[in-house]
């Protein structure tokens, strides 16, 4: 039987313990205005560009992964590093050039690992 599942990511869920803190932090991280929650204040849909959605979810306890949950793109990883410092984000790794991209790993207020990638020319 051929798979009925599409080869396309739809939504990434990020577990959070304090929804209002997470909305404020992610909105500042991405330069977005803060909006309203849904599902009894347990879900917040971050307005993203492109097809993949990102949802902050406070339904369940946060269980941190040993790998980043997702990566965001940047055109200037050095400016991103400085911005993350201003945001008081915990930066987990130095900028690393792995060939096609340079990466930077950091944590959100719930200690979820996130990554920023800059394409290398």
Buried (B, 14 or more C-beta within 10 A) or exposed (E): EEEEEEEEEEEEBBBBEEBEEBBEBBBEBEEEEEEEBEEEEBBBBBEBEEEEBBBBBBEEEBEEEEEBBBBBEBEEBEEBBEBBEEEEBEEBEEBEEEEEBBBBBBBBBBEBBBBBBBEEE
